[in-house]
Amino acid sequence: PIPVPIFVGKPEGNYPYPFAGYAALSGTTACRIDWADEERDANAITLARFLSELHNTPINDDSVTLIPRDHHLRADCGRWVKKTEERLRKCASELSEFDLESLISAAYECAEAPLYEGSLRWLHGDLYPRHLLVDSERKICGVIDWGDVHIGDPAMDCSIAYTFLSPVGRSLFRDAYGAKDDAFWRRARYRAFHYGAALTEYGLAVGDNAMVTMAKYALRNAICPDRIP
């Protein structure tokens, strides 16, 4: 399930923004759980099927001009890779377990992937483990925080295959999601470097150790080969 608005408010007085209230979805965010890889990977096919359905949801031609686009240019990996490098270097002491130059080199390699030229698809827009809800059996039971929903490059959402799953789970995810070219997965992989760098910096700034642990997991998987034997 995803959140469904129950109460919708309009800008009024000193508050200039629209807002919405939702019924609470039960579960724990995936970034707060100490996972075994086998537990993560048990969710791979569910995640892949969820995103496949989302990304293939028809777009109403009559309202397409009103639908948000990728105004932050998230899918233009080359535009952001220098910032990713800066964040990785800034957090170098925390990332001492990694070969920093290898991380940076791999991020640049992925960022050189061609831009998406396919049809625009519905996206969550900011999908990483903090926005997954997990039940008591460690199964994905909800997807939250849809504030960045837009139409754009579906590879951006598929970065969850790197930020949350092990290489084994990622292989399952790729097979269940459906065939995509190498450039698609390179863009998805770059987005994992982006999250790994940004969330390490953020987690350190606010003292959120779980966030830093999640970010390092993303970096470890982003540096791994895409396929395993």
GROMACS elastic network, one bead per residue, 0.5 to 0.9 nm:
[ bonds ]
;  ai    aj funct       b0    kb
    1     4     6  0.88195   500
    1    25     6  0.81302   500
    1   141     6  0.68775   500
    1   143     6  0.65769   500
    1   144     6  0.87584   500
    2    25     6  0.81278   500
    2   142     6  0.58462   500
    2   143     6  0.52645   500
    2   144     6  0.60838   500
    2   145     6  0.88000   500
    2   146     6  0.85154   500
    3    22     6  0.61940   500
    3    23     6  0.70590   500
    3    24     6  0.77512   500
    3    25     6  0.72270   500
    3   142     6  0.83231   500
    3   143     6  0.76625   500
    3   144     6  0.64088   500
    3   145     6  0.81086   500
    3   146     6  0.81773   500
    4    21     6  0.85077   500
    4    22     6  0.58856   500
    4    23     6  0.71400   500
    5     8     6  0.68059   500
    5    20     6  0.59287   500
    5    21     6  0.57015   500
    5    23     6  0.74773   500
    6    20     6  0.72213   500
    6    21     6  0.57636   500
    6    22     6  0.53606   500
    6    23     6  0.69392   500
    7    19     6  0.83404   500
    7    20     6  0.54510   500
    7    22     6  0.68806   500
    8    18     6  0.74935   500
    8    19     6  0.58724   500
    8    21     6  0.64007   500
    9    12     6  0.86278   500
    9    17     6  0.84530   500
    9    18     6  0.55664   500
    9    19     6  0.50636   500
    9    20     6  0.59549   500
    9    21     6  0.83538   500
   10    15     6  0.88137   500
   10    16     6  0.81146   500
   10    17     6  0.66398   500
   10    19     6  0.65434   500
   10    20     6  0.88261   500
   11    14     6  0.81295   500
   11    15     6  0.56952   500
   11    18     6  0.51887   500
   11    19     6  0.79703   500
   12    15     6  0.55151   500
   12    16     6  0.62027   500
   12    17     6  0.78622   500
   12    18     6  0.87017   500
   13    16     6  0.72101   500
   15    18     6  0.84961   500
   22    25     6  0.86840   500
   25   133     6  0.82295   500
   25   141     6  0.86483   500
   25   142     6  0.71236   500
   25   144     6  0.85793   500
   26   133     6  0.76032   500
   26   134     6  0.83559   500
   26   135     6  0.75145   500
   26   141     6  0.80361   500
   26   142     6  0.80646   500
   27    30     6  0.89474   500
   27   132     6  0.88625   500
   27   133     6  0.51066   500
   27   134     6  0.50539   500
   27   136     6  0.75031   500
   27   140     6  0.86204   500
   27   141     6  0.69179   500
   27   142     6  0.75693   500
   28    31     6  0.83751   500
   28    32     6  0.70271   500
   28    33     6  0.79556   500
   28   132     6  0.80603   500
   28   133     6  0.51930   500
   28   134     6  0.51414   500
   28   135     6  0.65507   500
   28   136     6  0.82915   500
   29    32     6  0.58186   500
   29    33     6  0.76298   500
   29   129     6  0.70289   500
   29   130     6  0.53952   500
   29   131     6  0.64409   500
   29   132     6  0.55247   500
   29   134     6  0.60748   500
   30    33     6  0.57160   500
   30    34     6  0.87644   500
   30    35     6  0.87259   500
   30   128     6  0.89160   500
   30   129     6  0.51399   500
   30   130     6  0.57209   500
   30   131     6  0.73980   500
   30   132     6  0.55612   500
   30   133     6  0.59120   500
   30   134     6  0.59296   500
   30   138     6  0.85802   500
   30   140     6  0.82431   500
   30   164     6  0.86172   500
   31    34     6  0.81484   500
   31   128     6  0.87810   500
   31   129     6  0.53654   500
   31   130     6  0.50956   500
   31   131     6  0.83877   500
   31   132     6  0.81711   500
   31   164     6  0.89969   500
   31   210     6  0.64822   500
   31   211     6  0.67208   500
   31   213     6  0.84522   500
   31   214     6  0.61644   500
   32   129     6  0.89705   500
   32   130     6  0.79897   500
   32   210     6  0.62943   500
   32   211     6  0.82618   500
   32   214     6  0.87973   500
   33   134     6  0.88208   500
   33   138     6  0.86050   500
   33   210     6  0.84955   500
   35    38     6  0.81400   500
   35    39     6  0.63218   500
   35    40     6  0.65127   500
   35   138     6  0.86378   500
   36    39     6  0.52988   500
   36    40     6  0.65463   500
   36    41     6  0.87763   500
   37    40     6  0.50542   500
   37    41     6  0.60416   500
   37    42     6  0.85676   500
   37   165     6  0.72415   500
   37   166     6  0.60060   500
   37   168     6  0.85935   500
   37   169     6  0.81595   500
   38    41     6  0.51259   500
   38    42     6  0.61972   500
   38   166     6  0.83128   500
   38   168     6  0.87708   500
   38   169     6  0.81779   500
   39    42     6  0.52724   500
   39    43     6  0.72623   500
   39   138     6  0.68898   500
   39   139     6  0.81333   500
   40    43     6  0.57282   500
   40    44     6  0.71463   500
   40   138     6  0.80812   500
   40   139     6  0.84308   500
   40   164     6  0.69968   500
   40   165     6  0.57533   500
   40   166     6  0.73132   500
   40   169     6  0.73475   500
   41    44     6  0.50332   500
   41    45     6  0.81714   500
   41   164     6  0.86173   500
   41   165     6  0.58026   500
   41   166     6  0.66139   500
   41   167     6  0.88451   500
   41   168     6  0.70038   500
   41   170     6  0.77130   500
   41   172     6  0.79896   500
   41   173     6  0.86577   500
   42    45     6  0.74328   500
   42    46     6  0.82587   500
   42   138     6  0.89285   500
   42   139     6  0.77299   500
   42   169     6  0.74779   500
   43    46     6  0.53428   500
   43    47     6  0.61920   500
   43    48     6  0.86608   500
   43   138     6  0.85809   500
   43   139     6  0.63376   500
   43   140     6  0.64844   500
   43   165     6  0.83996   500
   43   169     6  0.80060   500
   43   173     6  0.88351   500
   44    47     6  0.53138   500
   44    48     6  0.61908   500
   44    49     6  0.87005   500
   44   161     6  0.76782   500
   44   165     6  0.69904   500
   44   169     6  0.54762   500
   44   170     6  0.69450   500
   44   171     6  0.86807   500
   44   172     6  0.61864   500
   44   173     6  0.50451   500
   44   174     6  0.88443   500
   44   176     6  0.83343   500
   45    48     6  0.50028   500
   45    49     6  0.60685   500
   45    50     6  0.84525   500
   45   169     6  0.82429   500
   45   172     6  0.63760   500
   45   173     6  0.54136   500
   45   174     6  0.86947   500
   45   175     6  0.84871   500
   45   176     6  0.58330   500
   45   177     6  0.78062   500
   46    49     6  0.52931   500
   46    50     6  0.61066   500
   46    51     6  0.86818   500
   46   140     6  0.77507   500
   46   173     6  0.83839   500
   46   176     6  0.86774   500
   47    50     6  0.50851   500
   47    51     6  0.62027   500
   47    52     6  0.84963   500
   47   140     6  0.78843   500
   47   160     6  0.85162   500
   47   161     6  0.85237   500
   47   173     6  0.73281   500
   47   177     6  0.85863   500
   48    51     6  0.52764   500
   48    52     6  0.60192   500
   48    53     6  0.86019   500
   48   158     6  0.81307   500
   48   161     6  0.83968   500
   48   172     6  0.85021   500
   48   173     6  0.52528   500
   48   174     6  0.73483   500
   48   175     6  0.85354   500
   48   176     6  0.57937   500
   48   178     6  0.85761   500
   49    53     6  0.61236   500
   49    54     6  0.85205   500
   49   173     6  0.84231   500
   49   176     6  0.65753   500
   49   177     6  0.60510   500
   50    53     6  0.53068   500
   50    54     6  0.62123   500
   50    55     6  0.86192   500
   50   177     6  0.87806   500
   51    55     6  0.58451   500
   51    56     6  0.83253   500
   51   123     6  0.83782   500
   51   124     6  0.88011   500
   51   154     6  0.85504   500
   51   157     6  0.75861   500
   51   158     6  0.76469   500
   51   177     6  0.74694   500
   52    55     6  0.52067   500
   52    56     6  0.60975   500
   52    57     6  0.86353   500
   52   176     6  0.85581   500
   52   177     6  0.57205   500
   52   178     6  0.79664   500
   53    56     6  0.51877   500
   53    57     6  0.61663   500
   54    57     6  0.52908   500
   54    58     6  0.89755   500
   54   121     6  0.81816   500
   54   122     6  0.63456   500
   54   123     6  0.70594   500
   54   124     6  0.83228   500
   55    58     6  0.84304   500
   55   120     6  0.88382   500
   55   121     6  0.52228   500
   55   122     6  0.51927   500
   55   123     6  0.63789   500
   55   151     6  0.89617   500
   55   154     6  0.65250   500
   56    59     6  0.87089   500
   56   121     6  0.67677   500
   56   122     6  0.74485   500
   57   121     6  0.76130   500
   57   122     6  0.68024   500
   58    61     6  0.88702   500
   58   121     6  0.82118   500
   58   122     6  0.82740   500
   59    62     6  0.87515   500
   59    63     6  0.80467   500
   59    64     6  0.67534   500
   59   120     6  0.87139   500
   59   121     6  0.76367   500
   59   122     6  0.75783   500
   59   151     6  0.88034   500
   60    63     6  0.55719   500
   60    64     6  0.59881   500
   61    64     6  0.51476   500
   61    65     6  0.81567   500
   62    65     6  0.77175   500
   62    66     6  0.89014   500
   63    66     6  0.54290   500
   63    67     6  0.67711   500
   64    67     6  0.53389   500
   64    68     6  0.86572   500
   65    68     6  0.81899   500
   67   150     6  0.66851   500
   67   151     6  0.71426   500
   68    71     6  0.76537   500
   68   148     6  0.87116   500
   68   149     6  0.74003   500
   68   151     6  0.64954   500
   69    72     6  0.85546   500
   69    73     6  0.87839   500
   69   120     6  0.89578   500
   69   149     6  0.85848   500
   69   150     6  0.51778   500
   69   151     6  0.52995   500
   69   152     6  0.64014   500
   70    73     6  0.52476   500
   70    74     6  0.65482   500
   70    75     6  0.75809   500
   70   125     6  0.84768   500
   70   148     6  0.88641   500
   70   149     6  0.89996   500
   70   150     6  0.64030   500
   70   151     6  0.68070   500
   70   152     6  0.60418   500
   70   153     6  0.85213   500
   71    74     6  0.79266   500
   71   150     6  0.89698   500
   72    75     6  0.85145   500
   73    76     6  0.54924   500
   73    77     6  0.82989   500
   73    79     6  0.80311   500
   73    80     6  0.89382   500
   74    77     6  0.67386   500
   74    79     6  0.84305   500
   74    80     6  0.79096   500
   74   125     6  0.86691   500
   74   153     6  0.89085   500
   74   156     6  0.76666   500
   74   191     6  0.84591   500
   75    78     6  0.86973   500
   75    79     6  0.87651   500
   75   115     6  0.72146   500
   75   116     6  0.76334   500
   75   152     6  0.78383   500
   75   153     6  0.63894   500
   75   155     6  0.80979   500
   75   156     6  0.66228   500
   75   187     6  0.74836   500
   75   191     6  0.83729   500
   76    79     6  0.55199   500
   76    80     6  0.72230   500
   76   111     6  0.80459   500
   76   114     6  0.89417   500
   76   115     6  0.65220   500
   76   116     6  0.86582   500
   76   187     6  0.87726   500
   77    80     6  0.55003   500
   77    81     6  0.61476   500
   77   108     6  0.88099   500
   77   110     6  0.79979   500
   77   112     6  0.73541   500
   77   113     6  0.78978   500
   77   115     6  0.80693   500
   77   187     6  0.69175   500
   77   190     6  0.69492   500
   77   191     6  0.76107   500
   77   194     6  0.89915   500
   78    81     6  0.54115   500
   78    82     6  0.78356   500
   78   108     6  0.77060   500
   78   110     6  0.87879   500
   78   112     6  0.62393   500
   78   113     6  0.83634   500
   79    82     6  0.74577   500
   79    83     6  0.85395   500
   79   111     6  0.84385   500
   80    83     6  0.54149   500
   80    84     6  0.64974   500
   80    85     6  0.89598   500
   80   111     6  0.83500   500
   80   194     6  0.81292   500
   81    85     6  0.62709   500
   81    86     6  0.86762   500
   81   104     6  0.88009   500
   81   107     6  0.69179   500
   81   108     6  0.63481   500
   81   111     6  0.64683   500
   81   190     6  0.82952   500
   81   193     6  0.88468   500
   81   194     6  0.76266   500
   82    85     6  0.50549   500
   82    86     6  0.62826   500
   82    87     6  0.87445   500
   82   108     6  0.83193   500
   83    87     6  0.62380   500
   83    88     6  0.86327   500
   83   194     6  0.85692   500
   83   197     6  0.89998   500
   84    87     6  0.51935   500
   84    88     6  0.62250   500
   84    89     6  0.86727   500
   84   104     6  0.80533   500
   84   107     6  0.79517   500
   84   193     6  0.72490   500
   84   194     6  0.57030   500
   84   195     6  0.87261   500
   84   196     6  0.87831   500
   84   197     6  0.59440   500
   84   198     6  0.71930   500
   85    88     6  0.51224   500
   85    89     6  0.61754   500
   85    90     6  0.85042   500
   85   103     6  0.87161   500
   85   104     6  0.58980   500
   85   107     6  0.80212   500
   85   108     6  0.85899   500
   85   197     6  0.79427   500
   86    89     6  0.52318   500
   86    90     6  0.60492   500
   86    91     6  0.86625   500
   86   197     6  0.87220   500
   87    91     6  0.62049   500
   87    92     6  0.84995   500
   87   197     6  0.55881   500
   87   198     6  0.65605   500
   87   200     6  0.82379   500
   87   201     6  0.65492   500
   88    91     6  0.52094   500
   88    92     6  0.59780   500
   88    95     6  0.78630   500
   88   100     6  0.74565   500
   88   103     6  0.83234   500
   88   104     6  0.75831   500
   88   196     6  0.85779   500
   88   197     6  0.54491   500
   88   198     6  0.82722   500
   88   200     6  0.82812   500
   88   201     6  0.81112   500
   89    93     6  0.84911   500
   89    95     6  0.89154   500
   89   100     6  0.75977   500
   89   104     6  0.88309   500
   90    93     6  0.80368   500
   90   201     6  0.78156   500
   91    94     6  0.54746   500
   91    95     6  0.62716   500
   91    96     6  0.88786   500
   91   197     6  0.80157   500
   91   200     6  0.71487   500
   91   201     6  0.64170   500
   91   204     6  0.85126   500
   92    96     6  0.61285   500
   92    98     6  0.87603   500
   92   100     6  0.71278   500
   93    96     6  0.53708   500
   93    97     6  0.89931   500
   94    97     6  0.80525   500
   94   200     6  0.83112   500
   94   204     6  0.87014   500
   95    98     6  0.57439   500
   95    99     6  0.84113   500
   95   100     6  0.75299   500
   95   200     6  0.87117   500
   95   216     6  0.77511   500
   96    99     6  0.74013   500
   96   100     6  0.76973   500
   97   100     6  0.86742   500
   98   101     6  0.86290   500
   98   102     6  0.80597   500
   98   103     6  0.74388   500
   98   219     6  0.88019   500
   98   220     6  0.81677   500
   99   102     6  0.53637   500
   99   103     6  0.64289   500
   99   104     6  0.88899   500
  100   103     6  0.51030   500
  100   104     6  0.62723   500
  100   105     6  0.85764   500
  101   104     6  0.51106   500
  101   105     6  0.59814   500
  101   106     6  0.84959   500
  102   105     6  0.50625   500
  102   106     6  0.60438   500
  102   107     6  0.85102   500
  102   223     6  0.80939   500
  103   106     6  0.52706   500
  103   107     6  0.61937   500
  103   108     6  0.87641   500
  103   193     6  0.81180   500
  103   219     6  0.77820   500
  103   222     6  0.85032   500
  103   223     6  0.65537   500
  104   107     6  0.50909   500
  104   108     6  0.63094   500
  104   109     6  0.86465   500
  104   193     6  0.87239   500
  105   108     6  0.52458   500
  105   109     6  0.62174   500
  105   110     6  0.87667   500
  106   110     6  0.62270   500
  106   111     6  0.85406   500
  106   190     6  0.83370   500
  106   193     6  0.87081   500
  106   222     6  0.83806   500
  106   223     6  0.68158   500
  107   110     6  0.52409   500
  107   111     6  0.61035   500
  107   112     6  0.88156   500
  107   189     6  0.81454   500
  107   190     6  0.57155   500
  107   191     6  0.88648   500
  107   193     6  0.61496   500
  107   194     6  0.82641   500
  107   222     6  0.84818   500
  107   223     6  0.84840   500
  108   112     6  0.63946   500
  108   190     6  0.80246   500
  109   112     6  0.54492   500
  109   113     6  0.74826   500
  109   186     6  0.82682   500
  109   190     6  0.84429   500
  110   113     6  0.56988   500
  110   183     6  0.82788   500
  110   185     6  0.86621   500
  110   187     6  0.61268   500
  110   188     6  0.85164   500
  110   189     6  0.66899   500
  110   190     6  0.52227   500
  110   191     6  0.88953   500
  111   114     6  0.83270   500
  111   186     6  0.73386   500
  111   187     6  0.65341   500
  111   189     6  0.87845   500
  111   190     6  0.58681   500
  111   191     6  0.87136   500
  112   115     6  0.86511   500
  112   183     6  0.88818   500
  112   186     6  0.84183   500
  112   187     6  0.84624   500
  113   116     6  0.89304   500
  113   182     6  0.84329   500
  113   183     6  0.52110   500
  113   184     6  0.78414   500
  113   185     6  0.89700   500
  113   186     6  0.61327   500
  113   187     6  0.62545   500
  114   117     6  0.85337   500
  114   183     6  0.62104   500
  114   184     6  0.84578   500
  114   187     6  0.82897   500
  115   153     6  0.87166   500
  115   183     6  0.81428   500
  115   184     6  0.87716   500
  115   187     6  0.82703   500
  116   119     6  0.86370   500
  116   120     6  0.89878   500
  116   152     6  0.84358   500
  116   153     6  0.60387   500
  116   154     6  0.88203   500
  116   155     6  0.85368   500
  116   183     6  0.83352   500
  116   184     6  0.75833   500
  116   187     6  0.88128   500
  117   120     6  0.84652   500
  117   153     6  0.83653   500
  118   121     6  0.87514   500
  118   152     6  0.89880   500
  118   153     6  0.78171   500
  119   152     6  0.79606   500
  119   153     6  0.82667   500
  120   151     6  0.54671   500
  120   153     6  0.63503   500
  120   154     6  0.80099   500
  121   150     6  0.80830   500
  121   152     6  0.53321   500
  121   153     6  0.65609   500
  121   154     6  0.63124   500
  122   125     6  0.86319   500
  122   149     6  0.72951   500
  122   150     6  0.58880   500
  122   152     6  0.66647   500
  122   153     6  0.84943   500
  122   154     6  0.75782   500
  123   126     6  0.84133   500
  123   127     6  0.89083   500
  123   148     6  0.82870   500
  123   149     6  0.55762   500
  123   150     6  0.54891   500
  123   151     6  0.56553   500
  123   152     6  0.66559   500
  123   153     6  0.76338   500
  123   154     6  0.62713   500
  123   156     6  0.79360   500
  123   157     6  0.65703   500
  124   127     6  0.61984   500
  124   143     6  0.89910   500
  124   145     6  0.83326   500
  124   146     6  0.58995   500
  124   147     6  0.81778   500
  124   148     6  0.64504   500
  124   150     6  0.69416   500
  124   151     6  0.87403   500
  124   154     6  0.89963   500
  124   156     6  0.87963   500
  124   157     6  0.65661   500
  125   146     6  0.74191   500
  125   147     6  0.80517   500
  125   149     6  0.50553   500
  125   150     6  0.64428   500
  125   151     6  0.84395   500
  125   152     6  0.86002   500
  125   154     6  0.87685   500
  125   156     6  0.69128   500
  125   157     6  0.63116   500
  126   131     6  0.79837   500
  126   145     6  0.79838   500
  126   146     6  0.76500   500
  126   147     6  0.82829   500
  126   148     6  0.61957   500
  126   149     6  0.78105   500
  126   156     6  0.79519   500
  126   157     6  0.69975   500
  127   130     6  0.79679   500
  127   131     6  0.61485   500
  127   132     6  0.78989   500
  127   143     6  0.85471   500
  127   144     6  0.88455   500
  127   145     6  0.85893   500
  127   146     6  0.88461   500
  127   156     6  0.80218   500
  127   157     6  0.56000   500
  127   158     6  0.81390   500
  127   159     6  0.76927   500
  127   160     6  0.64147   500
  128   131     6  0.57664   500
  128   132     6  0.71549   500
  128   157     6  0.81473   500
  128   159     6  0.76794   500
  128   160     6  0.55780   500
  128   163     6  0.64423   500
  128   164     6  0.72182   500
  128   192     6  0.87707   500
  128   195     6  0.79122   500
  129   132     6  0.52678   500
  129   133     6  0.83043   500
  129   160     6  0.73806   500
  129   163     6  0.71070   500
  129   164     6  0.61241   500
  129   214     6  0.77291   500
  130   133     6  0.78960   500
  130   144     6  0.86290   500
  130   211     6  0.84418   500
  130   214     6  0.88416   500
  131   142     6  0.84209   500
  131   143     6  0.58433   500
  131   144     6  0.51183   500
  131   145     6  0.61716   500
  131   146     6  0.88055   500
  132   140     6  0.66824   500
  132   141     6  0.76865   500
  132   142     6  0.59912   500
  132   144     6  0.63709   500
  133   139     6  0.83205   500
  133   140     6  0.57342   500
  133   141     6  0.54568   500
  133   143     6  0.59649   500
  133   144     6  0.73243   500
  134   137     6  0.77459   500
  134   138     6  0.53942   500
  134   139     6  0.52844   500
  134   141     6  0.52377   500
  134   142     6  0.69723   500
  135   138     6  0.52318   500
  135   139     6  0.55039   500
  135   140     6  0.65063   500
  135   141     6  0.59278   500
  135   142     6  0.87623   500
  136   139     6  0.74490   500
  137   140     6  0.89240   500
  138   141     6  0.86765   500
  140   143     6  0.81246   500
  143   146     6  0.82744   500
  145   148     6  0.77916   500
  145   149     6  0.88821   500
  146   149     6  0.53861   500
  147   150     6  0.89825   500
  151   154     6  0.84059   500
  152   155     6  0.89010   500
  152   156     6  0.84415   500
  153   156     6  0.60610   500
  153   157     6  0.81733   500
  153   184     6  0.87865   500
  154   157     6  0.56321   500
  154   158     6  0.66124   500
  154   184     6  0.84001   500
  154   188     6  0.85473   500
  155   159     6  0.65649   500
  155   184     6  0.56972   500
  155   185     6  0.67179   500
  155   186     6  0.85384   500
  155   187     6  0.61341   500
  155   189     6  0.85961   500
  155   191     6  0.84717   500
  156   159     6  0.57145   500
  156   160     6  0.84269   500
  156   184     6  0.89752   500
  156   187     6  0.70815   500
  156   188     6  0.54635   500
  156   189     6  0.88135   500
  156   190     6  0.89544   500
  156   191     6  0.64166   500
  156   192     6  0.89934   500
  157   160     6  0.62575   500
  157   161     6  0.86740   500
  157   188     6  0.73797   500
  157   191     6  0.87146   500
  158   161     6  0.57438   500
  158   162     6  0.79281   500
  158   185     6  0.80057   500
  158   188     6  0.56831   500
  158   189     6  0.84543   500
  158   191     6  0.88316   500
  159   162     6  0.53628   500
  159   163     6  0.63092   500
  159   164     6  0.85251   500
  159   185     6  0.81444   500
  159   187     6  0.80441   500
  159   189     6  0.58535   500
  159   190     6  0.78739   500
  159   191     6  0.58037   500
  159   192     6  0.55417   500
  160   164     6  0.55218   500
  160   165     6  0.72418   500
  160   170     6  0.89706   500
  160   188     6  0.81109   500
  160   191     6  0.89343   500
  160   192     6  0.75398   500
  160   218     6  0.88612   500
  161   164     6  0.58704   500
  161   165     6  0.52754   500
  161   166     6  0.78902   500
  161   167     6  0.85441   500
  161   169     6  0.75241   500
  161   170     6  0.52044   500
  161   171     6  0.86555   500
  161   173     6  0.66702   500
  161   174     6  0.80467   500
  161   188     6  0.82012   500
  161   189     6  0.84792   500
  161   192     6  0.87086   500
  161   221     6  0.89366   500
  162   165     6  0.56920   500
  162   166     6  0.71836   500
  162   167     6  0.78579   500
  162   170     6  0.68023   500
  162   188     6  0.78335   500
  162   189     6  0.64983   500
  162   191     6  0.87930   500
  162   192     6  0.60010   500
  162   217     6  0.86579   500
  162   218     6  0.59794   500
  162   219     6  0.82598   500
  162   220     6  0.87725   500
  162   221     6  0.55420   500
  162   222     6  0.58223   500
  163   166     6  0.85347   500
  163   189     6  0.87822   500
  163   191     6  0.88935   500
  163   192     6  0.56824   500
  163   193     6  0.86816   500
  163   195     6  0.77404   500
  163   196     6  0.77679   500
  163   214     6  0.77129   500
  163   215     6  0.75794   500
  163   216     6  0.89838   500
  163   217     6  0.67061   500
  163   219     6  0.75393   500
  163   220     6  0.88463   500
  163   221     6  0.69127   500
  163   222     6  0.75436   500
  164   169     6  0.89192   500
  164   170     6  0.88121   500
  164   214     6  0.81348   500
  164   217     6  0.76018   500
  164   218     6  0.67384   500
  164   221     6  0.85117   500
  165   168     6  0.76279   500
  165   169     6  0.52264   500
  165   170     6  0.56865   500
  165   173     6  0.85742   500
  165   218     6  0.85729   500
  165   221     6  0.78496   500
  166   169     6  0.51003   500
  166   170     6  0.59884   500
  166   171     6  0.86424   500
  166   217     6  0.89386   500
  166   221     6  0.66031   500
  167   171     6  0.62829   500
  167   172     6  0.87836   500
  167   221     6  0.68794   500
  167   224     6  0.73450   500
  167   225     6  0.77085   500
  167   226     6  0.68712   500
  167   227     6  0.69831   500
  167   228     6  0.68088   500
  168   171     6  0.53336   500
  168   172     6  0.65988   500
  168   173     6  0.87774   500
  168   227     6  0.81213   500
  168   228     6  0.69948   500
  169   172     6  0.50202   500
  169   173     6  0.60495   500
  169   174     6  0.85947   500
  170   174     6  0.60892   500
  170   175     6  0.86009   500
  170   226     6  0.76684   500
  170   227     6  0.81175   500
  171   174     6  0.51881   500
  171   175     6  0.63208   500
  171   176     6  0.86803   500
  171   226     6  0.75342   500
  171   227     6  0.63220   500
  171   228     6  0.75192   500
  172   175     6  0.52808   500
  172   176     6  0.61948   500
  172   177     6  0.85432   500
  173   176     6  0.51823   500
  173   177     6  0.59000   500
  173   178     6  0.85022   500
  174   177     6  0.51998   500
  174   178     6  0.61625   500
  174   179     6  0.72177   500
  174   180     6  0.83024   500
  175   178     6  0.55052   500
  175   179     6  0.70077   500
  176   179     6  0.86721   500
  177   180     6  0.86941   500
  180   183     6  0.81714   500
  180   184     6  0.61803   500
  180   185     6  0.73566   500
  181   184     6  0.54607   500
  181   185     6  0.69360   500
  181   186     6  0.89624   500
  182   185     6  0.53645   500
  182   186     6  0.61795   500
  182   187     6  0.87415   500
  183   186     6  0.50114   500
  183   187     6  0.62422   500
  183   188     6  0.86320   500
  184   187     6  0.53591   500
  184   188     6  0.63603   500
  184   189     6  0.86686   500
  185   189     6  0.59177   500
  185   190     6  0.84593   500
  185   226     6  0.83884   500
  186   190     6  0.60805   500
  186   191     6  0.86142   500
  187   190     6  0.50369   500
  187   191     6  0.63076   500
  187   192     6  0.88351   500
  188   191     6  0.51889   500
  188   192     6  0.66653   500
  189   192     6  0.51190   500
  189   193     6  0.66973   500
  189   194     6  0.88381   500
  189   221     6  0.87944   500
  189   222     6  0.57669   500
  189   223     6  0.86176   500
  189   226     6  0.88846   500
  190   193     6  0.50617   500
  190   194     6  0.63139   500
  190   195     6  0.87728   500
  190   222     6  0.75588   500
  191   195     6  0.62536   500
  191   196     6  0.85214   500
  191   222     6  0.89167   500
  192   195     6  0.50700   500
  192   196     6  0.59654   500
  192   197     6  0.85185   500
  192   215     6  0.87853   500
  192   218     6  0.59584   500
  192   219     6  0.68398   500
  192   221     6  0.82717   500
  192   222     6  0.60158   500
  193   197     6  0.60908   500
  193   198     6  0.84290   500
  193   215     6  0.88791   500
  193   218     6  0.71092   500
  193   219     6  0.58943   500
  193   222     6  0.62544   500
  193   223     6  0.84415   500
  194   197     6  0.53841   500
  194   198     6  0.59965   500
  194   199     6  0.83411   500
  194   219     6  0.89433   500
  195   198     6  0.51398   500
  195   199     6  0.56735   500
  195   200     6  0.81117   500
  195   215     6  0.66581   500
  195   218     6  0.73292   500
  195   219     6  0.83014   500
  196   199     6  0.55229   500
  196   200     6  0.60527   500
  196   201     6  0.86644   500
  196   212     6  0.83473   500
  196   214     6  0.78037   500
  196   216     6  0.60947   500
  196   217     6  0.77435   500
  196   218     6  0.53942   500
  196   219     6  0.52821   500
  196   220     6  0.89125   500
  196   222     6  0.86641   500
  197   200     6  0.53028   500
  197   201     6  0.63542   500
  197   202     6  0.86970   500
  197   215     6  0.69853   500
  197   216     6  0.83908   500
  197   219     6  0.77954   500
  198   201     6  0.52659   500
  198   202     6  0.61458   500
  198   203     6  0.85133   500
  198   215     6  0.80194   500
  199   203     6  0.56539   500
  199   204     6  0.82345   500
  199   211     6  0.64336   500
  199   212     6  0.64091   500
  199   214     6  0.80322   500
  199   215     6  0.55343   500
  199   216     6  0.87678   500
  200   203     6  0.51829   500
  200   204     6  0.61132   500
  200   205     6  0.85226   500
  200   211     6  0.69783   500
  200   213     6  0.80503   500
  200   214     6  0.83428   500
  200   215     6  0.55001   500
  200   216     6  0.72022   500
  201   204     6  0.53821   500
  201   205     6  0.62257   500
  201   206     6  0.89074   500
  201   212     6  0.79499   500
  202   205     6  0.50340   500
  202   206     6  0.63208   500
  202   207     6  0.83605   500
  202   208     6  0.80694   500
  202   211     6  0.79686   500
  202   212     6  0.80221   500
  203   206     6  0.54100   500
  203   207     6  0.56983   500
  203   209     6  0.63205   500
  203   210     6  0.77227   500
  203   211     6  0.51603   500
  203   212     6  0.51508   500
  203   213     6  0.87907   500
  203   215     6  0.84776   500
  204   207     6  0.51051   500
  204   208     6  0.63918   500
  204   209     6  0.72906   500
  204   211     6  0.83390   500
  204   212     6  0.68052   500
  205   208     6  0.78684   500
  206   209     6  0.88363   500
  207   211     6  0.87272   500
  207   212     6  0.88004   500
  208   211     6  0.53754   500
  208   212     6  0.66266   500
  208   213     6  0.89365   500
  209   212     6  0.50660   500
  209   213     6  0.61949   500
  209   214     6  0.86063   500
  210   213     6  0.50655   500
  210   214     6  0.61691   500
  210   215     6  0.85885   500
  211   214     6  0.50986   500
  211   215     6  0.61611   500
  211   216     6  0.87084   500
  212   216     6  0.61976   500
  212   217     6  0.86278   500
  213   216     6  0.52232   500
  213   217     6  0.63092   500
  213   218     6  0.87875   500
  214   217     6  0.51569   500
  214   218     6  0.64195   500
  214   219     6  0.88862   500
  215   218     6  0.51060   500
  215   219     6  0.64089   500
  215   220     6  0.87846   500
  216   219     6  0.50141   500
  216   220     6  0.61570   500
  216   221     6  0.86452   500
  217   220     6  0.51246   500
  217   221     6  0.63248   500
  217   222     6  0.85679   500
  218   221     6  0.52829   500
  218   222     6  0.60222   500
  218   223     6  0.86858   500
  219   223     6  0.62124   500
  219   224     6  0.87137   500
  220   223     6  0.54800   500
  220   224     6  0.65874   500
  221   224     6  0.50763   500
  221   225     6  0.81479   500
  221   226     6  0.87990   500
  222   225     6  0.79433   500
  222   226     6  0.84417   500
  223   226     6  0.88830   500
  224   227     6  0.85852   500
  225   228     6  0.71299   500
